[in-house]
Amino acid sequence: MTIEEAAKFLFVSRAHIRHLLERGELVGVKREYSGGHVDVDTTSIQAYREKRRAAQRAYMDSQTEDNDPPGL
């Protein structure tokens, strides 16, 4: 998957995809036929998306007003 395709898939910017590649959170594969351009490994993109979704679910589950209502 190209950097642009990965950005669209994850709803982030191309710069953010490059940042994730630099940090090692996504795996890049150099294309031999196109002058060193990088493709992003689809498996790593899906794993990153699932990791982010799990973090979002955990955050939302922790946000309750039952134990500490606002204004009281």
TORMAR-148014 format. One record per atom (N, C-alpha, C, O): residue number from 1; residue in one letter; atom name; x negated, z, y negated. Coordinates in pm, 1 decimal. Each point is the difference from the previous one (the first is absolute). Example, Ala and Ser with C-alpha at 12.3 -4.5 7.8 and 13.67 -1.06 7.14 Angstrom:
BEGIN
NODE kelo rovex drendo        x        z        y
NODE    1     A      N  -1319.0    780.0    569.0
NODE    1     A     CA     89.0      0.0   -119.0
NODE    1     A      C    -90.0      0.0   -120.0
NODE    1     A      O   -103.6     66.5      1.9
NODE    2     S      N    138.6   -138.5   -106.9
NODE    2     S     CA    -82.0      6.0   -119.0
NODE    2     S      C     77.0     73.0   -109.0
NODE    2     S      O    -50.9     16.9   -110.8
end
This chain:
BEGIN
NODE kelo rovex drendo        x        z        y
NODE    1     M      N    -85.9      0.0    116.0
NODE    1     M     CA     85.9      0.0   -116.0
NODE    1     M      C    -91.3      0.0   -123.4
NODE    1     M      O    -98.8     73.3     -4.5
NODE    2     T      N    131.6   -153.8    -92.7
NODE    2     T     CA    -81.2     -4.1   -121.5
NODE    2     T      C     24.3    125.5    -83.9
NODE    2     T      O     94.5     75.2     24.2
NODE    3     I      N   -180.7    -54.1   -122.6
NODE    3     I     CA     16.8    114.7    -89.0
NODE    3     I      C    133.2    -10.2    -74.1
NODE    3     I      O     69.5    100.2    -17.0
NODE    4     E      N    -34.3   -218.9    -26.5
NODE    4     E     CA    126.9    -18.4    -70.8
NODE    4     E      C    119.3     29.9     91.2
NODE    4     E      O     95.1     66.0    -42.1
NODE    5     E      N    -99.7   -113.7    165.3
NODE    5     E     CA    108.7     27.2     95.3
NODE    5     E      C      9.7    149.1     29.6
NODE    5     E      O    109.9     54.8      8.3
NODE    6     A      N   -224.6     10.9      7.8
NODE    6     A     CA     -0.8    144.2     26.6
NODE    6     A      C     59.4     76.9   -117.5
NODE    6     A      O     74.2     96.3     19.2
NODE    7     A      N   -107.2   -139.3   -140.7
NODE    7     A     CA     53.9     66.4   -119.8
NODE    7     A      C    152.0    -12.8     -5.0
NODE    7     A      O     69.5     96.9    -30.5
NODE    8     K      N    -18.6   -214.3     59.9
NODE    8     K     CA    145.6    -20.0      0.8
NODE    8     K      C     66.1     83.3    110.0
NODE    8     K      O    106.6     57.8    -21.0
NODE    9     F      N   -169.3    -51.9    136.6
NODE    9     F     CA     54.6     73.7    113.6
NODE    9     F      C      9.5    150.0    -30.8
NODE    9     F      O     97.5     65.5     36.9
NODE   10     L      N   -199.8    -12.0   -105.1
NODE   10     L     CA     -3.3    143.1    -30.6
NODE   10     L      C     56.9     34.0   -137.7
NODE   10     L      O      6.2    117.2    -37.3
NODE   11     F      N     35.7   -220.3    -39.3
NODE   11     F     CA     53.8     19.7   -134.5
NODE   11     F      C   -101.9     68.6    -92.1
NODE   11     F      O     33.7     93.0    -73.2
NODE   12     V      N   -157.6   -140.4     78.3
NODE   12     V     CA   -106.5     50.4    -87.1
NODE   12     V      C    -73.3   -119.5    -60.6
NODE   12     V      O     28.6   -114.8     33.9
NODE   13     S      N   -122.3    142.0   -122.9
NODE   13     S     CA    -76.6   -107.1    -62.3
NODE   13     S      C   -113.8    -46.8     91.3
NODE   13     S      O    -39.5     70.1     93.2
NODE   14     R      N    -11.4   -188.1   -121.6
NODE   14     R     CA   -116.5    -50.4     73.7
NODE   14     R      C   -120.9     90.0    -23.7
NODE   14     R      O    -81.1     21.5     90.1
NODE   15     A      N     69.8     31.2   -212.8
NODE   15     A     CA   -110.6     91.7    -30.7
NODE   15     A      C      8.2    125.8     86.5
NODE   15     A      O   -102.5     52.5     43.5
NODE   16     H      N    223.1     -4.7    -18.8
NODE   16     H     CA     15.8    119.1     84.8
NODE   16     H      C    -40.0    -31.7    144.3
NODE   16     H      O    -60.0     84.0     67.1
NODE   17     I      N     92.2   -202.1    -19.7
NODE   17     I     CA    -41.5    -40.1    134.4
NODE   17     I      C   -152.5     -2.2      7.8
NODE   17     I      O    -57.7     48.4     97.4
NODE   18     R      N     -7.9   -104.1   -199.1
NODE   18     R     CA   -146.9     -1.0     -1.1
NODE   18     R      C    -56.0    142.0     -0.6
NODE   18     R      O    -99.6     28.8     66.3
NODE   19     H      N    164.2     58.7   -141.4
NODE   19     H     CA    -41.6    140.6     -3.6
NODE   19     H      C     13.9     64.9    138.3
NODE   19     H      O    -89.0     72.5     44.2
NODE   20     L      N    199.9    -98.8     22.6
NODE   20     L     CA     20.6     55.0    134.7
NODE   20     L      C   -103.3    -55.5     98.5
NODE   20     L      O    -44.6     71.1     90.0
NODE   21     L      N      7.2   -196.7   -107.0
NODE   21     L     CA   -104.8    -59.3     84.6
NODE   21     L      C   -134.1     68.2    -25.1
NODE   21     L      O    -73.2     29.6     94.4
NODE   22     E      N     40.7     -4.8   -220.6
NODE   22     E     CA   -125.9     66.1    -34.8
NODE   22     E      C     -5.5    141.0     55.2
NODE   22     E      O   -105.2     45.5     44.8
NODE   23     R      N    218.6     24.2    -47.7
NODE   23     R     CA      5.8    137.4     50.4
NODE   23     R      C      7.9      7.0    151.5
NODE   23     R      O    -13.4    108.0     57.4
NODE   24     G      N     34.7   -220.4      7.7
NODE   24     G     CA      8.3     -1.6    145.3
NODE   24     G      C    136.9     32.3     55.2
NODE   24     G      O     14.8     20.0    120.6
NODE   25     E      N     86.0    -14.6   -206.7
NODE   25     E     CA    135.0     28.8     47.5
NODE   25     E      C     65.8   -123.1     60.7
NODE   25     E      O     94.4     11.6     78.2
NODE   26     L      N   -144.4   -129.7   -114.6
NODE   26     L     CA     41.3   -125.2     62.0
NODE   26     L      C   -125.6    -68.6     52.3
NODE   26     L      O   -109.3     18.2    -53.6
NODE   27     V      N    126.7    -96.6    158.1
NODE   27     V     CA   -112.9    -70.6     61.0
NODE   27     V      C      2.1   -145.3    -45.9
NODE   27     V      O    100.0    -70.3     14.7
NODE   28     G      N   -212.2     27.5    -70.4
NODE   28     G     CA    -12.6   -138.2    -44.2
NODE   28     G      C    -81.5    -81.2     97.4
NODE   28     G      O    -93.1     51.1     62.3
NODE   29     V      N    128.0   -177.8    -48.9
NODE   29     V     CA    -71.0    -92.4     88.2
NODE   29     V      C    -37.9   -122.2    -83.1
NODE   29     V      O     86.8    -67.8    -55.0
NODE   30     K      N   -216.2     40.3     46.2
NODE   30     K     CA    -43.3   -116.4    -78.2
NODE   30     K      C     37.5   -128.3     71.3
NODE   30     K      O    -18.8    -14.2    120.8
NODE   31     R      N     71.8    -77.9   -197.5
NODE   31     R     CA     31.8   -132.8     52.7
NODE   31     R      C   -126.6    -83.7     -5.4
NODE   31     R      O    -57.8    -17.4   -107.3
NODE   32     E      N     14.5    -33.7    218.9
NODE   32     E     CA   -123.7    -76.6      6.1
NODE   32     E      C     15.2   -137.3    -63.6
NODE   32     E      O    -98.4    -57.0    -47.2
NODE   33     Y      N    216.9      4.1     45.0
NODE   33     Y     CA     22.0   -136.8    -44.4
NODE   33     Y      C     32.2    -11.8   -148.9
NODE   33     Y      O     21.9   -111.3    -47.8
NODE   34     S      N    -18.1    221.0    -27.1
NODE   34     S     CA     46.3    -11.9   -138.2
NODE   34     S      C    -91.1     69.1   -100.6
NODE   34     S      O     48.6     55.3    -98.6
NODE   35     G      N   -175.1    -57.2    120.6
NODE   35     G     CA    -92.7     51.2    -99.4
NODE   35     G      C      0.4    149.6    -21.1
NODE   35     G      O    -24.3     46.0   -111.5
NODE   36     G      N     50.9     31.1    214.7
NODE   36     G     CA     -8.3    144.7    -10.8
NODE   36     G      C    126.0     71.3    -42.8
NODE   36     G      O     -4.1    120.5    -24.8
NODE   37     H      N    116.0   -190.1     15.1
NODE   37     H     CA    125.0     67.9    -31.5
NODE   37     H      C     34.5     96.3    112.6
NODE   37     H      O    -42.1    -17.7    114.3
NODE   38     V      N    118.7    118.9   -148.7
NODE   38     V     CA     32.0    104.3     97.0
NODE   38     V      C    147.8     -6.3     36.6
NODE   38     V      O     85.9    -13.4    -87.1
NODE   39     D      N    -57.4     23.0    215.6
NODE   39     D     CA    136.1     21.1     49.2
NODE   39     D      C     12.6    147.4     34.8
NODE   39     D      O    -99.1     65.7     31.9
NODE   40     V      N    218.7    -15.0    -38.0
NODE   40     V     CA     24.6    139.6     32.9
NODE   40     V      C     62.3      6.3    138.9
NODE   40     V      O     95.1    -72.2     30.1
NODE   41     D      N   -149.5    158.9     53.6
NODE   41     D     CA     48.7     15.7    135.8
NODE   41     D      C    144.4     50.3     -1.7
NODE   41     D      O     29.6    103.7    -59.4
NODE   42     T      N     59.0   -176.9    124.3
NODE   42     T     CA    143.0     31.1     -0.1
NODE   42     T      C     28.4    137.6     60.4
NODE   42     T      O     87.4     72.2    -48.1
NODE   43     T      N   -159.8    -36.3    151.5
NODE   43     T     CA     20.9    130.0     63.7
NODE   43     T      C    -30.2    113.6    -96.8
NODE   43     T      O     71.9     99.8     -3.5
NODE   44     S      N   -178.6   -114.8    -75.3
NODE   44     S     CA    -34.6    106.3    -94.8
NODE   44     S      C    103.3      8.5   -112.2
NODE   44     S      O     26.5    108.6    -51.5
NODE   45     I      N     31.7   -221.8     13.6
NODE   45     I     CA    104.8      0.2   -103.7
NODE   45     I      C    123.2     73.2     50.9
NODE   45     I      O     58.0     81.2    -72.0
NODE   46     Q      N    -18.1   -109.0    194.0
NODE   46     Q     CA    117.6     65.7     57.0
NODE   46     Q      C    -24.3    149.9     17.4
NODE   46     Q      O     89.4     80.8    -24.7
NODE   47     A      N   -210.5    -43.9     67.2
NODE   47     A     CA    -32.9    142.0     15.4
NODE   47     A      C      1.2     71.1   -135.2
NODE   47     A      O     48.2    112.8    -10.6
NODE   48     Y      N   -100.9   -178.4    -92.2
NODE   48     Y     CA      0.5     58.3   -134.5
NODE   48     Y      C    143.1     18.9    -49.3
NODE   48     Y      O     32.9    104.0    -56.9
NODE   49     R      N     52.4   -204.3     78.6
NODE   49     R     CA    138.7      9.8    -43.6
NODE   49     R      C     71.6    115.1     70.1
NODE   49     R      O     74.3     74.8    -63.6
NODE   50     E      N    -95.9    -60.3    193.2
NODE   50     E     CA     63.2    109.8     74.0
NODE   50     E      C    -51.0    135.3    -47.8
NODE   50     E      O     77.3     95.4     -9.5
NODE   51     K      N   -205.3    -86.1    -20.2
NODE   51     K     CA    -58.5    124.2    -51.6
NODE   51     K      C     64.6     37.1   -133.6
NODE   51     K      O     33.2    116.4    -22.4
NODE   52     R      N    -15.4   -214.6    -66.3
NODE   52     R     CA     62.0     24.8   -130.2
NODE   52     R      C    147.5     39.1     16.2
NODE   52     R      O     48.8     89.0    -69.7
NODE   53     R      N     21.5   -155.3    161.2
NODE   53     R     CA    141.1     34.2     23.7
NODE   53     R      C     13.9    142.0     53.7
NODE   53     R      O     90.9     72.9    -39.6
NODE   54     A      N   -180.6    -33.8    129.5
NODE   54     A     CA      3.4    136.2     53.4
NODE   54     A      C    -25.0    102.0   -110.5
NODE   54     A      O     64.8    104.6     -3.6
NODE   55     A      N   -157.4   -134.0    -85.9
NODE   55     A     CA    -28.5     89.6   -112.2
NODE   55     A      C    120.8      8.7    -92.6
NODE   55     A      O     32.0    107.7    -50.3
NODE   56     Q      N     34.8   -220.0     27.6
NODE   56     Q     CA    119.5      0.5    -84.7
NODE   56     Q      C    111.2     82.5     63.3
NODE   56     Q      O     66.6     77.9    -68.3
NODE   57     R      N    -46.3    -94.8    199.6
NODE   57     R     CA    103.7     76.9     69.5
NODE   57     R      C    -31.0    149.0     -6.0
NODE   57     R      O     89.4     80.9    -24.6
NODE   58     A      N   -215.4    -43.9     47.0
NODE   58     A     CA    -38.1    140.8     -4.0
NODE   58     A      C     23.6     58.5   -138.7
NODE   58     A      O     47.2    112.9    -13.2
NODE   59     Y      N    -79.5   -188.8    -88.4
NODE   59     Y     CA     23.6     47.8   -136.7
NODE   59     Y      C    148.8     18.8    -26.2
NODE   59     Y      O     42.1    103.5    -51.6
NODE   60     M      N     36.9   -203.7     87.3
NODE   60     M     CA    144.0      9.5    -24.1
NODE   60     M      C     62.3    114.3     78.8
NODE   60     M      O     90.3     67.3    -49.7
NODE   61     D      N   -136.8    -44.7    170.7
NODE   61     D     CA     51.8    110.3     80.3
NODE   61     D      C    -35.0    135.6    -60.9
NODE   61     D      O     73.4     97.0     18.6
NODE   62     S      N   -183.9    -89.8    -90.4
NODE   62     S     CA    -41.9    127.0    -59.1
NODE   62     S      C     71.8     28.8   -131.5
NODE   62     S      O     -9.4    111.5    -51.5
NODE   63     Q      N     79.9   -208.1     -3.3
NODE   63     Q     CA     66.5     15.9   -130.0
NODE   63     Q      C    144.5     42.4     19.1
NODE   63     Q      O     90.0    -83.2     11.8
NODE   64     T      N    -69.6    213.5     -8.9
NODE   64     T     CA    137.1     50.7     11.3
NODE   64     T      C     26.2     99.6   -111.3
NODE   64     T      O    -91.9     65.4    -49.4
NODE   65     E      N    215.7    -54.6     11.1
NODE   65     E     CA     39.7     98.1   -100.2
NODE   65     E      C     70.6    117.6     66.5
NODE   65     E      O     42.2     93.6    -67.9
NODE   66     D      N    -29.3    -98.0    199.2
NODE   66     D     CA     72.6    104.4     70.5
NODE   66     D      C    -65.8    136.8    -16.3
NODE   66     D      O     69.2     99.1    -23.4
NODE   67     N      N   -199.6    -92.6     35.2
NODE   67     N     CA    -70.5    128.3     -5.6
NODE   67     N      C    -37.7     40.8   -141.0
NODE   67     N      O    -22.5    118.3    -25.1
NODE   68     D      N     15.0   -211.3    -66.4
NODE   68     D     CA    -42.3     29.4   -136.8
NODE   68     D      C     77.1    -89.2    -97.2
NODE   68     D      O    -55.2    -96.1    -53.5
NODE   69     P      N    184.3    128.5     30.3
NODE   69     P     CA     78.4    -85.6    -88.7
NODE   69     P      C    -55.4      1.1   -142.8
NODE   69     P      O    -49.8    102.5    -46.4
NODE   70     P      N     58.3   -215.0    -22.2
NODE   70     P     CA    -52.7     -6.0   -136.3
NODE   70     P      C     82.2     87.4    -95.6
NODE   70     P      O    121.8     11.7     13.4
NODE   71     G      N   -190.3     48.1   -108.2
NODE   71     G     CA     68.0     75.4   -104.0
NODE   71     G      C     42.8    141.6     37.7
NODE   71     G      O     66.4     66.9    -79.2
NODE   72     L      N   -102.8    -20.1    197.6
NODE   72     L     CA     38.8    136.4     37.5
NODE   72     L      C   -118.8     89.1     16.6
NODE   72     L      O     15.2    118.0     31.4
end
